[in-house]
Amino acid sequence: MYRTLPYVLAALAPVISASSVQAQSFTLRFIDGNLNGAQAVAAADFNGDGLLDVAVSASFDGRIFLFRQFPNGGWGRIQVAFGTLCVSSLDAADVDGDGDPDLLASCNGSNRLVWYVNDGNTFSAQQITSNLFVRSSKAVDLDADGRLDVLVAAEGSNGVAWFKNLGGGTFGPVQWIVGSSSAASHVEAVDIDADGDPDLAVVGFSGSSVSWHENLGGGIFSAPQEVATGLGTMTGVAAGDLDADGDADLVACATNGGPIVWFENLGTGFGAAQTVVSTGPEWTSVEVADLDGDRRLDIAASGESAPGSISFLRNLGGGSFAAPVAASGINNPAYSTAAVDVDGDGDLDLVQPAFQQDRIYWLENQTTSYGGIGAKVCWPAEVCSSGFPGEISASGSLEASMASTMLTATSLPPSTFGFILASRGAQEMYPVMNSVGRLCIGPEVGRGVGGAILASDAAGSFSIAVDFAAMPTSTTSVPVMQGDVWYVQAWFRDADPGVGVTSNFTDALRLQYR
């Protein structure tokens, strides 16, 4: 399973200006202050009310706070933890498999790795280790047993390690990935070789390196395969299909005046570093996401110094990117960012901790180029035999009283069959038995609409109208009501070379009815 952040500050006005190619703007929104070194962020709907919540660490006093979003746009503050010194990373994931997101924290100041059980209104700490200097951690199913393991970048004999999830909230001992950098700064789990399991992309301080490890199955990984060295003190790596050719490319950043670079996945390895930005404000992290709605993955980068702590780099296509556009008003160090739909309007916003200001903000995306209704979930999907990732879109209205929403799946193989899945929640599962795709909704899933089996046309698409009187659940069907949040995704029959007949999924949509 793969994984996976709003209030009034009038003096800080709209902040990110437009590139010359297409207008792109973000409006700065204040969430909270008094965080004493706001550093790491994670976002999820922690209480199941359909609204995105934000977790942030206050590193200097060792606290973790959760900010719950209210329907009126306000935020409520809950203390999750105290005394977890210098929390360098947070990840929201359903560690215990009970259907709600828990919180995973890397505490490099106290050599602890801790996960916090989501008990509904409170969180309880469960320690994984107290003897490891962890820089970053992620929850991901590395051994295909259906449970989320914990992957870490750390100081140690090899630098990258994982802890097997044994079930029941317990984890096995540390398992080092042989040959990895002895001073790994960040690790990302992504299917690099398109064989259906998560491989590891690693950047390290030691050797200024970028490398990857192939997942050989059963929790075993190959020796590191070098992508590049000598690029500077590497601090962040992210993965995504930057050139829209159907595979996962890499983007990495460096501090100490170093660059942001990307590497094309050639299928047999990676190409040479392609410079996005030659120097910068001490880059600390990178994320990839479609921020302007043109279906190309852009880059959001955090940095330590002027001209700004967050930058947006628009993907122009053909492997080129626009110059970074810096946000004014948060002009101090930032060590992480997250691209998520905070306000549920269908586009991706940015969440940003301001380290020296001791504040947490979100940047509301003002783009109007997104098509359709609903918000994308785990986009893009895995590439199918059409050569593209399947997509689901919605048109019509999110007014429940209108009872008018049409769902359309596109970029499917022609003349195949499939159906729509619906759920009250989003929960990403990968790999899925007998499928090369990712299930993005759950844990309870209904087949709809009305269980109808749909056939794709010659263009590889099918459509069906939502039955507002009978939205399917895992056991029955219920009417769509005002205030409901539904997640929908399409399953379809597919063929995978070397595997044979199998199945796949589109991405998913979040539909919030009003």
SVG drawing of the C-alpha trace seen along z (x, -y; Angstrom):
<svg xmlns="http://www.w3.org/2000/svg" viewBox="-34 -44 65 58">
<polyline fill="none" stroke="black" stroke-width="0.4" points="0.0,0.0 1.2,-3.5 0.6,-6.1 0.0,-8.8 -2.6,-19.8 -6.2,-27.1 -6.8,-31.6 -7.1,-35.3 -3.9,-37.4 -4.9,-40.4 -1.4,-41.9 -0.2,-39.0 -1.9,-39.4 -2.1,-37.1 1.4,-35.9 2.4,-33.8 2.5,-35.7 1.8,-34.3 4.2,-32.8 4.3,-34.4 2.8,-31.3 -0.4,-31.0 -1.9,-32.8 -1.2,-31.0 -2.0,-32.5 -2.2,-31.4 -3.7,-33.3 -2.0,-33.0 -4.2,-31.7 -3.2,-31.6 -3.9,-28.5 -2.1,-29.0 0.9,-30.4 2.9,-29.8 4.4,-26.6 8.0,-27.2 9.8,-25.9 7.1,-24.7 8.8,-22.1 7.0,-19.0 3.5,-18.6 1.1,-15.9 -2.5,-16.1 -5.5,-13.7 -9.1,-13.6 -8.3,-12.4 -11.8,-12.5 -13.8,-11.3 -15.9,-14.4 -15.0,-14.9 -12.7,-17.9 -8.9,-17.8 -7.0,-18.3 -3.4,-19.3 -0.7,-17.9 2.4,-19.9 5.5,-19.6 6.8,-22.4 10.3,-21.1 11.9,-23.4 9.5,-22.3 8.9,-18.8 5.2,-19.1 3.0,-17.8 -0.3,-19.5 -3.3,-18.5 -5.5,-21.3 -9.0,-20.1 -10.8,-21.9 -14.3,-23.1 -17.1,-23.5 -17.0,-27.3 -13.3,-27.4 -11.9,-27.7 -9.5,-25.4 -9.4,-23.7 -6.1,-22.9 -5.4,-19.5 -2.0,-18.5 -1.0,-15.1 2.4,-14.7 4.8,-16.5 8.5,-15.8 9.2,-14.3 12.2,-16.5 12.9,-17.8 10.3,-16.0 11.8,-16.1 9.0,-14.4 5.4,-13.4 3.3,-10.9 -0.4,-10.3 -1.3,-6.6 -3.5,-3.8 -0.8,-2.0 -3.0,0.4 -5.5,1.0 -8.6,0.0 -9.8,-2.4 -8.6,-5.8 -5.3,-7.6 -2.7,-7.4 0.4,-9.6 4.0,-8.5 6.8,-10.8 10.6,-10.8 12.1,-12.3 15.8,-12.9 16.5,-15.0 15.7,-12.0 16.6,-9.1 13.0,-7.9 10.6,-6.6 7.0,-6.8 3.5,-6.2 0.4,-7.7 -2.8,-5.6 -5.8,-7.6 -8.4,-6.8 -11.0,-9.2 -10.6,-12.3 -7.2,-11.4 -3.9,-9.9 -1.7,-7.4 2.0,-6.9 3.5,-3.6 7.3,-3.5 8.9,-1.6 12.5,-2.3 14.5,-4.6 17.9,-4.0 18.0,-5.5 18.7,-9.0 15.8,-9.1 15.6,-12.0 12.4,-11.0 9.9,-8.1 7.0,-6.8 4.4,-4.1 4.3,-1.7 3.6,2.0 7.1,3.1 6.6,6.9 3.1,7.2 1.4,8.6 -1.3,6.0 0.1,4.2 1.9,0.8 5.5,1.2 7.7,-1.8 10.5,-3.0 13.2,-5.3 16.1,-7.4 18.6,-7.5 22.1,-7.7 23.4,-4.2 25.5,-1.4 23.7,-1.8 21.3,-4.7 18.0,-3.3 16.1,-0.8 12.6,0.6 10.5,2.1 8.1,4.9 4.5,4.4 3.7,7.6 0.0,6.6 -1.7,5.6 0.3,2.4 3.7,4.1 6.8,4.0 9.8,6.2 13.4,5.2 15.2,2.8 16.3,4.2 19.0,2.2 19.0,1.9 22.4,3.2 24.7,0.7 22.5,-2.3 24.0,-5.7 25.4,-5.9 23.9,-9.4 20.5,-9.2 18.5,-12.4 15.3,-11.2 13.8,-8.1 10.7,-7.7 8.8,-4.5 7.8,-4.3 7.5,-1.7 10.4,-2.6 10.7,0.5 6.9,0.9 6.8,4.4 4.0,3.7 5.9,3.3 7.4,0.2 11.1,-0.4 13.2,-2.9 14.6,-6.2 17.3,-7.6 19.2,-10.9 22.1,-11.3 24.4,-13.8 27.2,-11.3 28.6,-11.4 26.0,-13.9 24.2,-10.9 20.9,-9.9 20.3,-6.2 17.6,-3.6 17.0,-0.1 14.9,2.5 12.3,4.3 13.1,8.0 10.1,9.2 9.6,10.5 11.2,7.4 14.5,7.9 16.1,5.1 18.9,4.9 22.2,3.1 22.0,-0.6 21.8,-1.6 23.5,-4.9 21.5,-7.7 23.9,-10.6 26.6,-11.9 28.4,-15.2 25.3,-17.4 25.7,-18.9 24.3,-18.1 21.1,-16.3 18.1,-16.9 14.9,-15.8 13.6,-13.5 10.1,-13.0 8.8,-10.8 6.2,-11.3 5.7,-11.0 7.1,-14.4 7.3,-13.8 4.0,-12.0 5.5,-8.9 4.0,-6.4 6.8,-5.8 8.1,-7.3 10.8,-10.0 12.7,-11.5 13.2,-15.1 15.8,-15.9 17.0,-19.0 20.2,-20.1 21.0,-22.6 24.1,-24.9 23.3,-26.7 22.7,-23.4 20.3,-22.7 16.9,-21.2 17.3,-18.5 15.1,-15.8 16.0,-12.4 14.1,-10.8 13.2,-7.1 14.4,-5.4 13.0,-2.0 16.5,-0.6 17.8,-3.2 17.8,-6.9 19.1,-9.6 21.5,-12.3 20.5,-15.1 18.4,-17.8 18.6,-21.1 15.4,-22.7 17.1,-25.4 20.9,-25.7 21.0,-27.4 18.5,-28.2 17.5,-29.2 19.0,-26.2 16.4,-23.8 15.1,-21.4 12.3,-19.4 10.4,-18.9 6.9,-17.7 5.4,-16.9 1.7,-17.7 -0.4,-19.2 -0.9,-22.7 -2.2,-24.5 -4.7,-22.0 -3.0,-21.3 -2.4,-17.6 1.4,-18.0 3.2,-17.5 4.7,-20.7 7.2,-21.1 6.7,-22.7 10.0,-23.3 10.7,-24.5 13.9,-26.4 15.8,-27.8 16.5,-31.4 15.4,-34.3 13.8,-34.9 11.2,-32.8 10.5,-29.6 8.2,-28.0 8.5,-28.1 6.2,-26.9 7.9,-25.6 5.5,-25.1 6.0,-22.1 6.0,-23.5 6.1,-20.1 9.0,-18.6 11.1,-18.3 11.3,-22.0 10.1,-24.1 9.4,-27.7 11.6,-29.7 10.6,-29.4 7.9,-31.8 8.6,-32.6 5.9,-33.3 6.4,-36.7 5.1,-36.9 6.6,-33.6 10.2,-34.7 11.9,-32.4 13.0,-28.8 10.6,-26.0 11.5,-22.3 8.5,-20.7 5.4,-21.3 2.3,-19.3 0.2,-19.6 -3.4,-18.8 -6.9,-20.0 -7.5,-21.9 -10.8,-23.5 -12.3,-20.7 -12.8,-22.8 -11.1,-20.4 -7.6,-21.9 -4.4,-21.3 -3.4,-23.9 -0.1,-24.1 0.5,-23.8 3.6,-25.5 5.2,-25.6 7.2,-28.8 10.0,-27.7 11.2,-31.0 7.7,-32.6 6.5,-29.7 3.4,-29.6 1.5,-27.2 -0.2,-28.5 -2.0,-27.2 -1.8,-28.7 -5.2,-28.6 -4.9,-27.7 -6.8,-30.3 -6.4,-28.5 -9.6,-28.1 -8.2,-25.7 -9.3,-22.5 -12.1,-20.7 -15.1,-19.0 -16.2,-18.8 -14.7,-16.9 -11.2,-16.7 -8.6,-14.2 -7.3,-11.5 -4.0,-9.5 -3.5,-11.0 -2.2,-9.8 -3.2,-6.1 -0.9,-3.3 -0.4,-3.2 -2.7,-0.7 -2.4,1.1 -3.7,-2.0 -0.3,-3.5 -1.8,-6.1 -3.1,-6.1 -6.9,-5.7 -8.8,-8.8 -12.2,-9.3 -14.0,-12.7 -17.3,-14.0 -19.6,-16.6 -22.9,-18.1 -23.5,-19.5 -22.4,-18.9 -25.8,-20.3 -27.4,-17.2 -30.9,-18.6 -30.0,-18.7 -29.4,-14.9 -27.2,-15.4 -23.6,-14.0 -22.2,-12.1 -19.1,-9.9 -16.8,-9.2 -13.7,-7.0 -11.2,-7.7 -7.8,-6.5 -8.9,-2.9 -8.2,-0.1 -10.9,-0.1 -13.7,2.6 -12.9,3.6 -15.4,3.8 -15.4,2.3 -17.6,0.7 -17.6,-2.1 -16.7,-1.7 -17.8,-4.0 -16.8,-4.6 -17.2,-7.0 -13.5,-7.2 -10.1,-7.3 -7.6,-4.6 -4.8,-3.8 -3.9,-0.1 -1.1,1.1 -0.5,3.8 -3.9,5.2 -4.4,8.9 -4.9,9.7 -4.3,6.0 -1.5,3.8 -3.3,0.7 -4.0,-1.0 -7.3,-1.0 -7.6,-4.5 -10.9,-4.3 -12.1,-2.4 -12.0,-0.6 -15.7,0.2 -16.3,0.2 -19.5,0.6 -19.9,1.6 -22.1,-0.8 -23.9,-2.4 -26.4,0.4 -23.6,2.9 -23.8,2.0 -21.1,3.5 -19.9,1.0 -18.2,1.4 -15.6,-1.1 -16.0,-2.4 -13.4,-2.6 -11.9,-5.7 -11.5,-3.8 -14.1,-5.5 -17.4,-4.8 -19.9,-6.9 -22.8,-6.5 -25.0,-8.8 -24.9,-8.6 -28.1,-7.2 -28.8,-9.7 -31.4,-7.4 -29.0,-4.4 -25.3,-5.1 -23.8,-1.7 -22.0,-0.7 -20.4,2.6 -23.7,4.1 -26.5,2.0 -27.3,-1.3 -28.1,-4.7 -29.4,-8.1 -27.0,-10.9 -27.6,-13.7 -26.5,-17.3 -23.2,-17.3 -22.2,-13.8 -18.6,-13.1 -18.2,-10.2 -15.1,-8.8 -15.5,-7.1 -13.1,-5.1 -13.4,-2.9 -12.1,0.7 -11.5,2.2 -10.2,5.3 -6.7,4.8 -3.8,6.8 -0.2,6.5 2.6,7.7 4.4,10.7 1.6,11.1 -1.5,11.7 -5.1,10.8 -5.4,8.8 -7.1,5.6 -6.4,1.9 -8.0,-1.1 -8.4,-4.8 -7.5,-7.5 -10.3,-8.5 -12.5,-11.5 -13.7,-13.1 -17.3,-14.4 -18.5,-16.7 -22.2,-17.4 -23.8,-20.6"/>
</svg>
